[in-house]
Amino acid sequence: MSFRSNDTAIDEIVASCNGDLRGAVRALLLINEHLETELAKAYAAAIDRGPVERGGNALH
């Protein structure tokens, strides 16, 4: 992602919070928390399945 598109994304996030920077940061923190939870679930599911061959089912 380029610097310019980061600036645009930041502007859009702040605008979606009516210019409230604290609100924008709060929203990003909530989204990040949600994504971390989803990632933890994905890792847990991968561990439950056990080792798999590298390919389409690999997490990375």
C-alpha distance matrix in Angstrom:
0.0 3.8 6.7 8.3 6.5 6.9 10.4 11.0 10.4 12.6 15.1 15.4 16.1 18.6 20.2 20.7 22.6 24.7 23.4 24.4 22.1 24.0 23.8 20.0 19.8 22.5 20.7 17.6 20.0 21.8 18.9 18.0 21.7 21.8 19.0 20.7 23.9 22.7 21.3 24.7 26.5 24.7 25.6 29.2 29.6 28.6 31.1 33.7 33.4 33.9 32.7 31.4 30.8 27.3 25.9 24.8 26.0 24.1 21.6 19.7
3.8 0.0 3.8 5.4 5.4 6.4 8.9 10.1 10.7 12.5 14.4 15.5 16.6 18.6 20.0 21.2 23.1 24.7 23.0 24.4 22.0 24.4 24.4 20.7 20.7 23.8 22.2 19.2 21.9 24.0 21.3 20.5 24.3 24.7 22.1 23.8 27.1 26.1 24.8 28.1 30.0 28.4 29.2 32.7 33.2 32.2 34.6 37.4 37.0 37.5 36.2 35.0 34.3 30.7 29.4 28.4 29.6 27.7 25.3 23.2
6.7 3.8 0.0 3.8 5.6 5.1 6.4 8.8 9.9 10.6 12.5 14.4 15.4 16.6 18.4 20.0 21.5 22.8 20.7 22.0 19.5 22.0 22.5 18.9 18.8 22.2 21.2 18.3 20.9 23.4 21.2 20.4 24.1 25.0 22.8 24.3 27.7 27.2 26.0 29.1 31.3 30.0 30.7 34.1 35.0 34.2 36.4 39.1 39.2 39.6 38.5 37.5 37.1 33.6 32.4 31.4 32.4 30.4 27.6 25.7
8.3 5.4 3.8 0.0 3.8 5.4 5.2 6.4 8.7 10.0 10.7 12.5 14.4 15.6 16.5 18.5 20.4 21.3 19.3 21.3 19.3 22.2 22.4 18.8 19.5 22.8 21.4 19.0 22.1 24.2 22.0 21.8 25.6 26.1 24.1 26.1 29.3 28.5 27.8 31.1 32.9 31.7 32.8 36.1 36.7 36.1 38.6 41.1 41.0 41.8 40.8 39.6 39.1 35.6 34.2 32.9 34.0 32.3 29.6 27.9
6.5 5.4 5.6 3.8 0.0 3.8 5.4 4.9 6.1 8.5 9.7 10.4 12.2 14.2 15.1 16.3 18.6 19.9 18.5 20.3 18.5 21.2 20.8 17.1 18.0 21.0 19.1 16.7 20.0 21.7 19.1 19.2 23.0 23.1 21.1 23.4 26.4 25.4 24.9 28.3 29.9 28.6 30.0 33.2 33.7 33.2 35.8 38.2 38.0 39.0 38.2 36.9 36.6 33.2 31.5 30.0 31.0 29.6 26.9 25.5
6.9 6.4 5.1 5.4 3.8 0.0 3.8 5.4 5.1 6.1 8.6 9.8 10.5 12.3 14.0 15.3 16.8 18.5 16.8 18.0 15.7 18.2 18.1 14.4 14.7 17.9 16.4 13.8 16.8 18.9 16.7 16.4 20.2 20.8 19.0 20.9 24.1 23.6 23.0 26.1 28.0 27.1 28.3 31.4 32.2 31.9 34.2 36.6 36.9 37.7 37.1 36.1 36.1 32.8 31.5 30.0 30.6 28.9 25.9 24.6
10.4 8.9 6.4 5.2 5.4 3.8 0.0 3.8 5.5 5.1 6.1 8.6 9.9 10.6 12.1 14.2 15.6 16.6 14.4 16.1 14.1 17.1 17.3 13.8 14.6 18.0 16.9 14.8 18.0 20.2 18.4 18.5 22.2 23.0 21.6 23.6 26.7 26.4 26.1 29.1 31.0 30.4 31.6 34.6 35.5 35.3 37.6 40.0 40.3 41.3 40.7 39.8 39.9 36.6 35.3 33.7 34.3 32.7 29.6 28.4
11.0 10.1 8.8 6.4 4.9 5.4 3.8 0.0 3.8 5.4 5.1 6.2 8.6 10.0 10.4 12.2 14.4 15.3 13.9 16.1 14.8 17.9 17.4 13.9 15.5 18.5 16.7 15.1 18.7 20.2 18.2 19.0 22.6 22.8 21.6 24.1 26.8 26.1 26.3 29.5 31.0 30.2 31.9 34.8 35.3 35.4 37.9 40.0 40.2 41.4 41.0 39.9 39.9 36.7 35.0 33.2 33.9 32.7 29.7 28.8
10.4 10.7 9.9 8.7 6.1 5.1 5.5 3.8 0.0 3.8 5.4 5.1 6.2 8.6 9.8 10.5 12.6 14.4 13.4 14.9 13.5 16.0 15.1 11.4 12.9 15.5 13.4 11.7 15.3 16.7 14.4 15.3 18.9 19.0 17.8 20.4 23.0 22.4 22.7 25.9 27.3 26.7 28.4 31.2 31.8 32.0 34.5 36.5 36.9 38.2 37.9 36.9 37.2 34.2 32.6 30.6 31.0 29.8 26.8 26.2
12.6 12.5 10.6 10.0 8.5 6.1 5.1 5.4 3.8 0.0 3.8 5.4 5.1 6.2 8.4 9.8 10.9 12.6 10.8 12.0 10.1 12.8 12.5 8.8 10.1 13.3 11.9 10.3 13.7 15.6 14.2 14.9 18.3 19.1 18.3 20.5 23.2 23.2 23.5 26.3 28.1 27.9 29.4 32.0 33.0 33.3 35.5 37.6 38.3 39.5 39.4 38.7 39.2 36.3 35.0 33.1 33.2 31.8 28.5 27.9
15.1 14.4 12.5 10.7 9.7 8.6 6.1 5.1 5.4 3.8 0.0 3.8 5.5 5.3 6.0 8.5 10.0 10.6 8.8 11.1 10.2 13.6 13.0 9.9 12.2 15.1 13.7 13.0 16.5 18.1 16.8 18.1 21.3 21.8 21.4 23.8 26.3 26.2 26.8 29.6 31.1 31.0 32.7 35.3 36.1 36.6 38.9 40.8 41.5 42.8 42.8 42.0 42.4 39.5 38.0 35.9 36.2 35.0 31.8 31.3
15.4 15.5 14.4 12.5 10.4 9.8 8.6 6.2 5.1 5.4 3.8 0.0 3.8 5.5 5.0 6.0 8.7 9.8 9.5 11.7 11.5 14.3 12.8 9.7 12.5 14.7 12.4 12.2 15.9 16.7 15.1 17.0 20.1 20.0 19.8 22.6 24.7 24.3 25.3 28.2 29.3 29.2 31.3 33.7 34.2 34.9 37.4 39.1 39.6 41.3 41.3 40.4 41.0 38.1 36.4 34.1 34.3 33.5 30.4 30.2
16.1 16.6 15.4 14.4 12.2 10.5 9.9 8.6 6.2 5.1 5.5 3.8 0.0 3.8 5.4 5.1 6.6 9.0 8.7 9.6 9.0 11.2 9.5 6.2 9.0 10.9 8.7 8.6 12.3 13.1 11.9 13.8 16.7 16.9 17.0 19.6 21.6 21.7 22.8 25.4 26.7 26.9 28.9 31.1 31.9 32.8 35.1 36.7 37.5 39.2 39.5 38.8 39.7 37.0 35.6 33.3 33.1 32.1 28.8 28.9
18.6 18.6 16.6 15.6 14.2 12.3 10.6 10.0 8.6 6.2 5.3 5.5 3.8 0.0 3.8 5.4 5.2 6.5 5.1 6.4 6.1 9.1 8.0 5.4 8.6 10.8 9.7 10.2 13.4 14.6 14.3 16.1 18.7 19.4 19.8 22.1 24.1 24.6 25.7 28.1 29.5 30.1 31.8 33.9 34.9 35.9 38.0 39.7 40.7 42.3 42.7 42.2 43.1 40.4 39.1 36.9 36.6 35.5 32.1 32.1
20.2 20.0 18.4 16.5 15.1 14.0 12.1 10.4 9.8 8.4 6.0 5.0 5.4 3.8 0.0 3.8 5.2 5.0 5.1 7.9 9.1 12.0 10.3 8.5 12.1 13.7 12.2 13.2 16.5 17.1 16.6 18.8 21.4 21.5 22.1 24.7 26.5 26.6 28.0 30.5 31.6 32.0 34.1 36.2 36.9 38.0 40.3 41.7 42.6 44.4 44.8 44.1 44.9 42.2 40.6 38.2 38.2 37.4 34.1 34.2
20.7 21.2 20.0 18.5 16.3 15.3 14.2 12.2 10.5 9.8 8.5 6.0 5.1 5.4 3.8 0.0 3.8 5.5 7.4 8.8 10.3 12.1 9.4 7.9 11.6 12.3 10.0 11.7 15.0 14.8 14.1 16.9 19.2 18.8 19.7 22.6 23.9 23.9 25.7 28.2 28.9 29.5 31.9 33.7 34.2 35.6 37.9 39.1 40.0 42.0 42.7 42.0 43.0 40.5 38.9 36.3 36.0 35.5 32.3 32.7
22.6 23.1 21.5 20.4 18.6 16.8 15.6 14.4 12.6 10.9 10.0 8.7 6.6 5.2 5.2 3.8 0.0 3.8 5.5 5.4 7.5 8.8 6.0 5.8 9.5 9.9 8.5 10.9 13.5 13.6 13.9 16.5 18.4 18.6 20.0 22.4 23.7 24.3 26.1 28.2 29.1 30.1 32.2 33.8 34.7 36.2 38.3 39.5 40.7 42.7 43.5 43.1 44.4 42.0 40.6 38.1 37.5 36.8 33.4 34.0
24.7 24.7 22.8 21.3 19.9 18.5 16.6 15.3 14.4 12.6 10.6 9.8 9.0 6.5 5.0 5.5 3.8 0.0 3.8 5.5 8.7 10.6 8.6 8.9 12.5 13.1 12.3 14.5 17.1 17.3 17.7 20.3 22.1 22.4 23.8 26.2 27.5 28.0 29.8 32.0 32.9 33.9 36.0 37.6 38.5 40.0 42.1 43.3 44.5 46.4 47.2 46.7 47.9 45.4 43.9 41.4 41.0 40.3 37.0 37.4
23.4 23.0 20.7 19.3 18.5 16.8 14.4 13.9 13.4 10.8 8.8 9.5 8.7 5.1 5.1 7.4 5.5 3.8 0.0 3.8 6.0 9.0 8.3 8.0 11.1 12.7 12.6 14.1 16.6 17.7 18.1 20.1 22.2 23.0 24.0 26.1 27.9 28.7 30.0 32.2 33.5 34.4 36.2 38.0 39.1 40.4 42.3 43.8 45.1 46.7 47.3 46.9 48.0 45.4 44.1 41.8 41.4 40.4 37.0 37.1
24.4 24.4 22.0 21.3 20.3 18.0 16.1 16.1 14.9 12.0 11.1 11.7 9.6 6.4 7.9 8.8 5.4 5.5 3.8 0.0 3.8 5.5 5.2 6.2 8.8 9.8 10.6 12.4 14.3 15.4 16.6 18.3 20.0 21.2 22.6 24.3 25.9 27.1 28.6 30.3 31.8 33.0 34.7 36.3 37.6 39.0 40.7 42.2 43.7 45.3 46.1 46.0 47.3 44.8 43.8 41.6 40.9 39.8 36.2 36.5
22.1 22.0 19.5 19.3 18.5 15.7 14.1 14.8 13.5 10.1 10.2 11.5 9.0 6.1 9.1 10.3 7.5 8.7 6.0 3.8 0.0 3.8 5.3 5.0 6.2 8.5 9.8 10.6 12.3 14.2 15.3 16.4 18.3 20.0 21.0 22.4 24.4 25.7 26.7 28.5 30.3 31.4 32.7 34.5 36.1 37.2 38.8 40.5 42.1 43.4 44.0 44.0 45.2 42.7 41.8 39.9 39.2 37.7 34.1 34.1
24.0 24.4 22.0 22.2 21.2 18.2 17.1 17.9 16.0 12.8 13.6 14.3 11.2 9.1 12.0 12.1 8.8 10.6 9.0 5.5 3.8 0.0 3.8 5.4 5.1 6.0 8.5 9.9 10.5 12.2 14.2 15.2 16.4 18.4 19.9 20.9 22.6 24.4 25.5 26.8 28.7 30.2 31.4 32.8 34.7 36.0 37.3 38.9 40.7 42.1 42.9 43.2 44.7 42.4 41.8 39.8 38.8 37.3 33.6 33.9
23.8 24.4 22.5 22.4 20.8 18.1 17.3 17.4 15.1 12.5 13.0 12.8 9.5 8.0 10.3 9.4 6.0 8.6 8.3 5.2 5.3 3.8 0.0 3.8 5.5 5.0 6.1 8.6 9.8 10.5 12.2 14.1 15.2 16.5 18.3 19.8 21.2 22.6 24.2 25.7 27.2 28.7 30.2 31.6 33.1 34.7 36.2 37.5 39.3 40.9 41.9 42.0 43.6 41.3 40.5 38.3 37.2 36.1 32.5 33.1
20.0 20.7 18.9 18.8 17.1 14.4 13.8 13.9 11.4 8.8 9.9 9.7 6.2 5.4 8.5 7.9 5.8 8.9 8.0 6.2 5.0 5.4 3.8 0.0 3.8 5.4 5.1 6.2 8.6 9.9 10.6 12.2 14.2 15.4 16.5 18.3 20.1 21.1 22.4 24.3 25.9 26.9 28.5 30.2 31.6 32.9 34.6 36.2 37.6 39.2 39.8 39.8 41.1 38.7 37.7 35.6 34.8 33.6 30.0 30.3
19.8 20.7 18.8 19.5 18.0 14.7 14.6 15.5 12.9 10.1 12.2 12.5 9.0 8.6 12.1 11.6 9.5 12.5 11.1 8.8 6.2 5.1 5.5 3.8 0.0 3.8 5.4 5.1 6.1 8.6 9.8 10.4 12.2 14.2 15.2 16.3 18.3 19.9 20.8 22.3 24.3 25.5 26.7 28.4 30.1 31.3 32.7 34.5 36.1 37.4 38.0 38.3 39.6 37.3 36.7 34.8 33.8 32.3 28.5 28.8
22.5 23.8 22.2 22.8 21.0 17.9 18.0 18.5 15.5 13.3 15.1 14.7 10.9 10.8 13.7 12.3 9.9 13.1 12.7 9.8 8.5 6.0 5.0 5.4 3.8 0.0 3.8 5.5 5.1 6.2 8.7 9.8 10.6 12.4 14.3 15.3 16.7 18.5 19.9 21.1 22.8 24.5 25.8 27.0 28.8 30.4 31.6 33.1 35.0 36.4 37.5 37.9 39.6 37.5 36.9 34.9 33.5 32.3 28.6 29.3
20.7 22.2 21.2 21.4 19.1 16.4 16.9 16.7 13.4 11.9 13.7 12.4 8.7 9.7 12.2 10.0 8.5 12.3 12.6 10.6 9.8 8.5 6.1 5.1 5.4 3.8 0.0 3.8 5.4 5.1 6.2 8.6 9.9 10.6 12.3 14.2 15.5 16.7 18.4 20.0 21.3 22.7 24.4 25.8 27.2 28.7 30.4 31.7 33.3 35.0 36.0 36.1 37.7 35.6 34.7 32.4 31.2 30.3 26.7 27.5
17.6 19.2 18.3 19.0 16.7 13.8 14.8 15.1 11.7 10.3 13.0 12.2 8.6 10.2 13.2 11.7 10.9 14.5 14.1 12.4 10.6 9.9 8.6 6.2 5.1 5.5 3.8 0.0 3.8 5.4 5.0 6.0 8.5 9.8 10.4 12.1 14.2 15.2 16.2 18.2 19.9 20.8 22.3 24.1 25.6 26.7 28.4 30.1 31.5 33.0 33.6 33.7 35.1 32.8 32.0 30.0 28.9 27.6 24.0 24.5
20.0 21.9 20.9 22.1 20.0 16.8 18.0 18.7 15.3 13.7 16.5 15.9 12.3 13.4 16.5 15.0 13.5 17.1 16.6 14.3 12.3 10.5 9.8 8.6 6.1 5.1 5.4 3.8 0.0 3.8 5.5 5.0 6.1 8.6 9.8 10.4 12.3 14.2 15.1 16.4 18.4 19.9 20.9 22.4 24.3 25.6 26.8 28.5 30.3 31.6 32.5 33.0 34.7 32.6 32.2 30.4 28.9 27.5 23.7 24.4
21.8 24.0 23.4 24.2 21.7 18.9 20.2 20.2 16.7 15.6 18.1 16.7 13.1 14.6 17.1 14.8 13.6 17.3 17.7 15.4 14.2 12.2 10.5 9.9 8.6 6.2 5.1 5.4 3.8 0.0 3.8 5.4 5.1 6.2 8.7 9.9 10.7 12.5 14.3 15.4 16.7 18.5 20.1 21.2 22.7 24.5 25.9 27.1 29.0 30.6 31.9 32.3 34.2 32.4 31.8 29.7 28.0 27.0 23.4 24.7
18.9 21.3 21.2 22.0 19.1 16.7 18.4 18.2 14.4 14.2 16.8 15.1 11.9 14.3 16.6 14.1 13.9 17.7 18.1 16.6 15.3 14.2 12.2 10.6 9.8 8.7 6.2 5.0 5.5 3.8 0.0 3.8 5.4 5.1 6.2 8.6 9.9 10.6 12.3 14.3 15.4 16.5 18.4 20.0 21.1 22.6 24.4 25.7 27.2 28.9 29.9 29.9 31.6 29.6 28.8 26.5 25.2 24.2 20.7 21.9
18.0 20.5 20.4 21.8 19.2 16.4 18.5 19.0 15.3 14.9 18.1 17.0 13.8 16.1 18.8 16.9 16.5 20.3 20.1 18.3 16.4 15.2 14.1 12.2 10.4 9.8 8.6 6.0 5.0 5.4 3.8 0.0 3.8 5.4 5.1 6.1 8.6 9.8 10.4 12.2 14.2 15.2 16.4 18.2 19.8 20.9 22.4 24.2 25.8 27.1 27.8 28.1 29.8 27.7 27.3 25.4 23.9 22.5 18.8 19.6
21.7 24.3 24.1 25.6 23.0 20.2 22.2 22.6 18.9 18.3 21.3 20.1 16.7 18.7 21.4 19.2 18.4 22.1 22.2 20.0 18.3 16.4 15.2 14.2 12.2 10.6 9.9 8.5 6.1 5.1 5.4 3.8 0.0 3.8 5.5 5.1 6.3 8.7 9.9 10.6 12.4 14.3 15.4 16.5 18.4 20.0 21.1 22.6 24.6 26.0 27.2 27.9 29.9 28.3 28.1 26.3 24.3 23.0 19.3 20.7
21.8 24.7 25.0 26.1 23.1 20.8 23.0 22.8 19.0 19.1 21.8 20.0 16.9 19.4 21.5 18.8 18.6 22.4 23.0 21.2 20.0 18.4 16.5 15.4 14.2 12.4 10.6 9.8 8.6 6.2 5.1 5.4 3.8 0.0 3.8 5.5 5.2 6.3 8.7 9.9 10.7 12.5 14.4 15.4 16.6 18.5 20.1 21.1 22.8 24.7 26.1 26.4 28.5 27.1 26.5 24.3 22.3 21.6 18.1 20.0
19.0 22.1 22.8 24.1 21.1 19.0 21.6 21.6 17.8 18.3 21.4 19.8 17.0 19.8 22.1 19.7 20.0 23.8 24.0 22.6 21.0 19.9 18.3 16.5 15.2 14.3 12.3 10.4 9.8 8.7 6.2 5.1 5.5 3.8 0.0 3.8 5.4 5.0 6.1 8.6 9.8 10.5 12.3 14.1 15.2 16.4 18.3 19.8 21.1 22.8 23.7 23.8 25.6 23.8 23.2 21.1 19.4 18.4 14.8 16.4
20.7 23.8 24.3 26.1 23.4 20.9 23.6 24.1 20.4 20.5 23.8 22.6 19.6 22.1 24.7 22.6 22.4 26.2 26.1 24.3 22.4 20.9 19.8 18.3 16.3 15.3 14.2 12.1 10.4 9.9 8.6 6.1 5.1 5.5 3.8 0.0 3.8 5.4 5.1 6.1 8.6 9.8 10.5 12.2 14.2 15.2 16.4 18.3 20.0 21.2 22.2 22.9 24.9 23.3 23.3 21.7 19.6 18.1 14.4 15.9
23.9 27.1 27.7 29.3 26.4 24.1 26.7 26.8 23.0 23.2 26.3 24.7 21.6 24.1 26.5 23.9 23.7 27.5 27.9 25.9 24.4 22.6 21.2 20.1 18.3 16.7 15.5 14.2 12.3 10.7 9.9 8.6 6.3 5.2 5.4 3.8 0.0 3.8 5.4 5.1 6.2 8.7 10.0 10.5 12.3 14.3 15.3 16.4 18.5 20.2 21.8 22.6 25.0 24.0 23.9 22.1 19.5 18.6 15.3 17.5
22.7 26.1 27.2 28.5 25.4 23.6 26.4 26.1 22.4 23.2 26.2 24.3 21.7 24.6 26.6 23.9 24.3 28.0 28.7 27.1 25.7 24.4 22.6 21.1 19.9 18.5 16.7 15.2 14.2 12.5 10.6 9.8 8.7 6.3 5.0 5.4 3.8 0.0 3.8 5.4 5.1 6.2 8.7 9.8 10.5 12.4 14.3 15.3 16.7 18.7 20.1 20.3 22.6 21.5 21.0 18.8 16.4 15.9 12.8 15.3
21.3 24.8 26.0 27.8 24.9 23.0 26.1 26.3 22.7 23.5 26.8 25.3 22.8 25.7 28.0 25.7 26.1 29.8 30.0 28.6 26.7 25.5 24.2 22.4 20.8 19.9 18.4 16.2 15.1 14.3 12.3 10.4 9.9 8.7 6.1 5.1 5.4 3.8 0.0 3.8 5.4 5.0 6.2 8.5 9.8 10.5 12.3 14.2 15.4 16.8 17.7 18.0 20.1 18.7 18.7 17.0 14.6 13.4 9.9 12.1
24.7 28.1 29.1 31.1 28.3 26.1 29.1 29.5 25.9 26.3 29.6 28.2 25.4 28.1 30.5 28.2 28.2 32.0 32.2 30.3 28.5 26.8 25.7 24.3 22.3 21.1 20.0 18.2 16.4 15.4 14.3 12.2 10.6 9.9 8.6 6.1 5.1 5.4 3.8 0.0 3.8 5.4 5.1 6.1 8.6 9.8 10.5 12.2 14.3 15.5 16.9 18.0 20.6 19.8 20.3 19.0 16.1 14.8 11.6 14.1
26.5 30.0 31.3 32.9 29.9 28.0 31.0 31.0 27.3 28.1 31.1 29.3 26.7 29.5 31.6 28.9 29.1 32.9 33.5 31.8 30.3 28.7 27.2 25.9 24.3 22.8 21.3 19.9 18.4 16.7 15.4 14.2 12.4 10.7 9.8 8.6 6.2 5.1 5.4 3.8 0.0 3.8 5.5 5.0 6.1 8.6 9.8 10.4 12.4 14.4 16.3 17.2 20.0 19.6 19.8 18.0 14.9 14.5 11.9 15.1
24.7 28.4 30.0 31.7 28.6 27.1 30.4 30.2 26.7 27.9 31.0 29.2 26.9 30.1 32.0 29.5 30.1 33.9 34.4 33.0 31.4 30.2 28.7 26.9 25.5 24.5 22.7 20.8 19.9 18.5 16.5 15.2 14.3 12.5 10.5 9.8 8.7 6.2 5.0 5.4 3.8 0.0 3.8 5.4 5.1 6.2 8.7 9.9 10.7 12.6 13.9 14.2 16.7 16.1 16.0 14.3 11.2 10.8 8.3 11.7
25.6 29.2 30.7 32.8 30.0 28.3 31.6 31.9 28.4 29.4 32.7 31.3 28.9 31.8 34.1 31.9 32.2 36.0 36.2 34.7 32.7 31.4 30.2 28.5 26.7 25.8 24.4 22.3 20.9 20.1 18.4 16.4 15.4 14.4 12.3 10.5 10.0 8.7 6.2 5.1 5.5 3.8 0.0 3.8 5.4 5.0 6.2 8.6 9.9 10.7 11.9 12.9 15.6 15.1 15.9 15.0 11.7 10.3 7.9 10.8
29.2 32.7 34.1 36.1 33.2 31.4 34.6 34.8 31.2 32.0 35.3 33.7 31.1 33.9 36.2 33.7 33.8 37.6 38.0 36.3 34.5 32.8 31.6 30.2 28.4 27.0 25.8 24.1 22.4 21.2 20.0 18.2 16.5 15.4 14.1 12.2 10.5 9.8 8.5 6.1 5.0 5.4 3.8 0.0 3.8 5.4 5.1 6.2 8.7 10.0 12.2 13.9 17.1 17.3 18.3 17.3 13.7 13.0 11.2 14.4
29.6 33.2 35.0 36.7 33.7 32.2 35.5 35.3 31.8 33.0 36.1 34.2 31.9 34.9 36.9 34.2 34.7 38.5 39.1 37.6 36.1 34.7 33.1 31.6 30.1 28.8 27.2 25.6 24.3 22.7 21.1 19.8 18.4 16.6 15.2 14.2 12.3 10.5 9.8 8.6 6.1 5.1 5.4 3.8 0.0 3.8 5.4 5.0 6.3 8.8 11.2 12.1 15.3 15.9 16.4 15.0 11.3 11.6 10.6 14.2
28.6 32.2 34.2 36.1 33.2 31.9 35.3 35.4 32.0 33.3 36.6 34.9 32.8 35.9 38.0 35.6 36.2 40.0 40.4 39.0 37.2 36.0 34.7 32.9 31.3 30.4 28.7 26.7 25.6 24.5 22.6 20.9 20.0 18.5 16.4 15.2 14.3 12.4 10.5 9.8 8.6 6.2 5.0 5.4 3.8 0.0 3.8 5.4 5.2 6.5 7.9 8.7 11.9 12.3 13.2 12.5 8.8 8.4 7.9 11.3
31.1 34.6 36.4 38.6 35.8 34.2 37.6 37.9 34.5 35.5 38.9 37.4 35.1 38.0 40.3 37.9 38.3 42.1 42.3 40.7 38.8 37.3 36.2 34.6 32.7 31.6 30.4 28.4 26.8 25.9 24.4 22.4 21.1 20.1 18.3 16.4 15.3 14.3 12.3 10.5 9.8 8.7 6.2 5.1 5.4 3.8 0.0 3.8 5.4 5.1 7.4 9.7 13.2 14.1 15.8 15.7 12.0 11.1 10.7 13.5
33.7 37.4 39.1 41.1 38.2 36.6 40.0 40.0 36.5 37.6 40.8 39.1 36.7 39.7 41.7 39.1 39.5 43.3 43.8 42.2 40.5 38.9 37.5 36.2 34.5 33.1 31.7 30.1 28.5 27.1 25.7 24.2 22.6 21.1 19.8 18.3 16.4 15.3 14.2 12.2 10.4 9.9 8.6 6.2 5.0 5.4 3.8 0.0 3.8 5.4 8.9 10.9 14.6 16.2 17.5 16.9 13.1 13.3 13.3 16.5
33.4 37.0 39.2 41.0 38.0 36.9 40.3 40.2 36.9 38.3 41.5 39.6 37.5 40.7 42.6 40.0 40.7 44.5 45.1 43.7 42.1 40.7 39.3 37.6 36.1 35.0 33.3 31.5 30.3 29.0 27.2 25.8 24.6 22.8 21.1 20.0 18.5 16.7 15.4 14.3 12.4 10.7 9.9 8.7 6.3 5.2 5.4 3.8 0.0 3.8 6.8 7.8 11.5 13.4 14.5 14.0 10.3 11.2 12.2 15.4
33.9 37.5 39.6 41.8 39.0 37.7 41.3 41.4 38.2 39.5 42.8 41.3 39.2 42.3 44.4 42.0 42.7 46.4 46.7 45.3 43.4 42.1 40.9 39.2 37.4 36.4 35.0 33.0 31.6 30.6 28.9 27.1 26.0 24.7 22.8 21.2 20.2 18.7 16.8 15.5 14.4 12.6 10.7 10.0 8.8 6.5 5.1 5.4 3.8 0.0 3.8 6.4 10.1 12.3 14.3 14.8 11.3 11.2 12.4 15.0
32.7 36.2 38.5 40.8 38.2 37.1 40.7 41.0 37.9 39.4 42.8 41.3 39.5 42.7 44.8 42.7 43.5 47.2 47.3 46.1 44.0 42.9 41.9 39.8 38.0 37.5 36.0 33.6 32.5 31.9 29.9 27.8 27.2 26.1 23.7 22.2 21.8 20.1 17.7 16.9 16.3 13.9 11.9 12.2 11.2 7.9 7.4 8.9 6.8 3.8 0.0 3.8 6.9 9.1 11.7 13.1 10.2 9.4 11.3 13.1
31.4 35.0 37.5 39.6 36.9 36.1 39.8 39.9 36.9 38.7 42.0 40.4 38.8 42.2 44.1 42.0 43.1 46.7 46.9 46.0 44.0 43.2 42.0 39.8 38.3 37.9 36.1 33.7 33.0 32.3 29.9 28.1 27.9 26.4 23.8 22.9 22.6 20.3 18.0 18.0 17.2 14.2 12.9 13.9 12.1 8.7 9.7 10.9 7.8 6.4 3.8 0.0 3.8 6.3 8.4 9.8 7.3 7.3 10.3 12.0
30.8 34.3 37.1 39.1 36.6 36.1 39.9 39.9 37.2 39.2 42.4 41.0 39.7 43.1 44.9 43.0 44.4 47.9 48.0 47.3 45.2 44.7 43.6 41.1 39.6 39.6 37.7 35.1 34.7 34.2 31.6 29.8 29.9 28.5 25.6 24.9 25.0 22.6 20.1 20.6 20.0 16.7 15.6 17.1 15.3 11.9 13.2 14.6 11.5 10.1 6.9 3.8 0.0 3.8 6.2 8.8 7.8 7.6 11.1 11.8
27.3 30.7 33.6 35.6 33.2 32.8 36.6 36.7 34.2 36.3 39.5 38.1 37.0 40.4 42.2 40.5 42.0 45.4 45.4 44.8 42.7 42.4 41.3 38.7 37.3 37.5 35.6 32.8 32.6 32.4 29.6 27.7 28.3 27.1 23.8 23.3 24.0 21.5 18.7 19.8 19.6 16.1 15.1 17.3 15.9 12.3 14.1 16.2 13.4 12.3 9.1 6.3 3.8 0.0 3.7 7.0 7.0 5.6 9.0 8.8
25.9 29.4 32.4 34.2 31.5 31.5 35.3 35.0 32.6 35.0 38.0 36.4 35.6 39.1 40.6 38.9 40.6 43.9 44.1 43.8 41.8 41.8 40.5 37.7 36.7 36.9 34.7 32.0 32.2 31.8 28.8 27.3 28.1 26.5 23.2 23.3 23.9 21.0 18.7 20.3 19.8 16.0 15.9 18.3 16.4 13.2 15.8 17.5 14.5 14.3 11.7 8.4 6.2 3.7 0.0 3.8 5.6 5.6 9.1 9.1
24.8 28.4 31.4 32.9 30.0 30.0 33.7 33.2 30.6 33.1 35.9 34.1 33.3 36.9 38.2 36.3 38.1 41.4 41.8 41.6 39.9 39.8 38.3 35.6 34.8 34.9 32.4 30.0 30.4 29.7 26.5 25.4 26.3 24.3 21.1 21.7 22.1 18.8 17.0 19.0 18.0 14.3 15.0 17.3 15.0 12.5 15.7 16.9 14.0 14.8 13.1 9.8 8.8 7.0 3.8 0.0 3.8 5.7 8.4 9.5
26.0 29.6 32.4 34.0 31.0 30.6 34.3 33.9 31.0 33.2 36.2 34.3 33.1 36.6 38.2 36.0 37.5 41.0 41.4 40.9 39.2 38.8 37.2 34.8 33.8 33.5 31.2 28.9 28.9 28.0 25.2 23.9 24.3 22.3 19.4 19.6 19.5 16.4 14.6 16.1 14.9 11.2 11.7 13.7 11.3 8.8 12.0 13.1 10.3 11.3 10.2 7.3 7.8 7.0 5.6 3.8 0.0 3.8 6.5 8.9
24.1 27.7 30.4 32.3 29.6 28.9 32.7 32.7 29.8 31.8 35.0 33.5 32.1 35.5 37.4 35.5 36.8 40.3 40.4 39.8 37.7 37.3 36.1 33.6 32.3 32.3 30.3 27.6 27.5 27.0 24.2 22.5 23.0 21.6 18.4 18.1 18.6 15.9 13.4 14.8 14.5 10.8 10.3 13.0 11.6 8.4 11.1 13.3 11.2 11.2 9.4 7.3 7.6 5.6 5.6 5.7 3.8 0.0 3.8 5.4
21.6 25.3 27.6 29.6 26.9 25.9 29.6 29.7 26.8 28.5 31.8 30.4 28.8 32.1 34.1 32.3 33.4 37.0 37.0 36.2 34.1 33.6 32.5 30.0 28.5 28.6 26.7 24.0 23.7 23.4 20.7 18.8 19.3 18.1 14.8 14.4 15.3 12.8 9.9 11.6 11.9 8.3 7.9 11.2 10.6 7.9 10.7 13.3 12.2 12.4 11.3 10.3 11.1 9.0 9.1 8.4 6.5 3.8 0.0 3.8
19.7 23.2 25.7 27.9 25.5 24.6 28.4 28.8 26.2 27.9 31.3 30.2 28.9 32.1 34.2 32.7 34.0 37.4 37.1 36.5 34.1 33.9 33.1 30.3 28.8 29.3 27.5 24.5 24.4 24.7 21.9 19.6 20.7 20.0 16.4 15.9 17.5 15.3 12.1 14.1 15.1 11.7 10.8 14.4 14.2 11.3 13.5 16.5 15.4 15.0 13.1 12.0 11.8 8.8 9.1 9.5 8.9 5.4 3.8 0.0
